[in-house]
Amino acid sequence: MLELSDINVYYGAIQALREVSIRVEKGEIVAIIGSNGAGKSTLLRTISGLIRPRSGTIKFKDKNIVGCPAYEIVKLGISHSPEGRRIFTNMSVLENLQLGAFTRKDGEVGEDIEQVLNRFPRLRERIKQNAGTLSGGEQQMLAIGRALMSRPELLLLDEPSLGLAPNLVMEIFRIVSDLHDKGTTILIVEQNAHRALEIADRAYCLETGAVVLTDTGKALLDNPKVKEAYLGG
């Protein structure tokens, strides 16, 4: 479904991604792990068209999407729930969900809002509330729900558990697993490497902008280098 080949990204003179090549097959959960500053968020922003690579190709279903504007990439079937949630804080929960469907021309947006509210009952209770007044966990649910409103074939999740209490972390990962079970392909960037590797079919480890390890999620959980660097033992 998605294939990146030899992607190089720079911020001015600073190279953020170095010859990065990854693939995501239809129906997989693929995790990207690594320390702060490794380039994980830059990778997702590059896929979603917010950053343009200096060289390399990004193919989504065999179409090279490098240079496509972000809204066109959403139309093609990729949706991005960004780090820090980036919800519209002065707009209501409902308005945020409606904006998630801004590229759609069909008449089924209302049905999809209902599906999101069924998946996230707390959002239904706060449907008219300004998004900025939600708790951190509720804002994360809204960010994921908004991303789902474009009916993505590939969902990019950037640090969905960041800053959440342990019980909410468990709930977010349960939701991610449920989305996968219902057929959504997922590429997830996550600081909580243990949780991410538990649910991932495959994973890549980034260090200073380069892929240094790739294997199944289970194999990386058992990898001594990964245990030492990211799993606390």
N, C-alpha and C positions, 0 to 999 in steps of 0.2 A: 504493500500500500504506500509506504513512504521509504525513500532511499536518498540519503545524503552522501555525496562523494567529494572528498578532498575539500571541505569547506574551510575557508580562511576568512576571519572577521577581525577588523581592526577598529579601535577607538582612537582616531588620530594616528599617532605613531606606535601605539600600544597594541600588540596582537592579542586578541581575546580568545580566538579559536584557531587551532593549528591542524590543518589537514584532517578534519574530523569527518569520519565516514561511519554512518549508522544505518540500520534498516529496521522497519517496523512492518511485520506481516499482519494481514487482516485478521482481526479477532484476538490479537495479543495484548497483554499489558507489558510494556517495556519501561524499565526504570533507568533513570540517569542519577548516579550518586557521585559524590565528591565533596570536597571541603568548600568553605566560603571562598569566592573568587576564582573557582575552577572553570567557570564559563557555562554553568548549567542553565541559568536564566537567559544568558545571551543566546544559547543554542535554541531555546524555544522561541525567543523573540525573532530569531533569524528565520525559523520555519514559518512563523505566522506573518512574515512580511514587514515587521516593524523595524528590522535592521537588514541592510542589504550586504551580502558577503562580497569580499573583494574578488574571490575566485571560488570555483567549485559549482556543483549542481545540486539542486533539491528537486527530486521527482516525486510527485504525488499521483499515484495511479498512472505512471508513465508520462505525465506532463511535467516539464520543467517549469517550476513556479518562481524561480529566481527573477526578481524584477517585477513580479505581480504586486499590485497594491494590496494592502491587508484586507480590504473589504471583498476583493475578488477571491482571495484565498478562503475567506469565510464561505463565500458562495460555492466554492469548489467542494467544501465539506470538511474543513479544518476549523476548529474552534479552540480558543485559548482562554483558560482561566488563569490570570496572571498572578505573580507573586505580589503579596500585599493587597489582594482582592480587587482593588481599583474599581469599586462600585461607585455609582453616582450618589453621593451622600445626601444631596439636597433634593433628591427625587424619591418617590415612594418605592416600596418593594415591587408593586405592580408595574410601575413605569420602568424600573430597571429590567424586569423580565420582558416587557414589550420591546425595549431597545435591543435585547438580545436577538430579536427576530427581525431586525430592521432590513435585512437583505431579502426577506421572503415576500413572495407575492401571492401565496395561497391563502385560503380562508380558514385555515386550521390552527391559527395562532392561539385562539382561546382554548382549544382542546389541549394544546401543549402546555399552556400555563396551568391548566387544571392538573395535568400529569406531574408537573414540577411541584405543585402544591401538595399533591398526594405523596410525593417522594419526600418532601420536606414540610411536614405538618406545622412546624413552628413558623414558617413563612406565611402560611394561610392565616395564622392568628395575628400577623403583623402586616397584612397585605396593604393597608393604607398608610402605614407608618413610614416616616422618612428613614431611608436606609442607614443614614449616619447614626441613628439612635439604636441600632441593633447591637447585640453582643458580638464579640469576635467570631464565635462559632456560627452565629446566625448570618453574619456577613459572608463567611466562607461558603455557607450553604447557598446564599444568594448568588455569589460569584459563579459557583458551579451550575446552579440553575439557569442563570443568564446565559452561560456558555452552551447549555443544552438546548436553548430556545432556537438556535440556528439548525437544529437537527444534524449535528456533525457525524461524519463517519469516523473521524479521528479527533479525539479530545486531548488537548494538551493541558496538563495540570502542573502548575508551578508552585511548589511548597504548600500543598493544601492543608497540612497540619501545623504550619508554623504559628507559634504563639498560643496554641490551644491547650486547654487542660487535658490531662490523660484520658478522661472519659469521652471527651469530644474528639480526640485523636482516633480513638477506637471507632467512633460513629462515622467519622469521615472515611476511614479505610473500609468500613463495612459498605458504605455507599459506593465507593469506587469499585469494590468487588461486585456489587450488585449491578452497576452499570455495565461492567464487563460481561457478566453473566447474561445480560439482556442484549448483548451483541455489539456494544461500543468498543472500538479499538482505542487504547489509551497509551499515551506517552507521558510518564510522570517524572518530574524532578522533585526530589525529596531529601531533606536533611536527615529525617528519621530513616536511616539506611536499613535498619533491621526490619521495620514494617514494610518498607518498599520492596525489599528483596523477598519477603515472605509471600507477597501476592504477585510478583513479577514472573512472567514466563522467561524473559531474558533481561539482562541489564548491562549497562556500560558504566565504567568508572572513568571520570574525567579528572585529570590533574593538570593544572596550569594550561588549560585550554586544549589538551590533547587526550584522546582515548588511550588509556594505559592497560585496561583489562576489559574483557567482555566474556560472558558465559551465561548459563541459566541462572535464575535468581537463587535457586537452591545451592548450586555449586559455589556462587560467590558468598553465600552465607557461611559456607564451610571453608572458604579460602583463608589461610592464615594471615596473608597480607591485608585482606579486607577486614578481618576481625581486629587486627591490631590498629589499623588506621581509622576505621569508621564504626566499629561495633563495640568498642570499649573492652577488648580482651583478646 
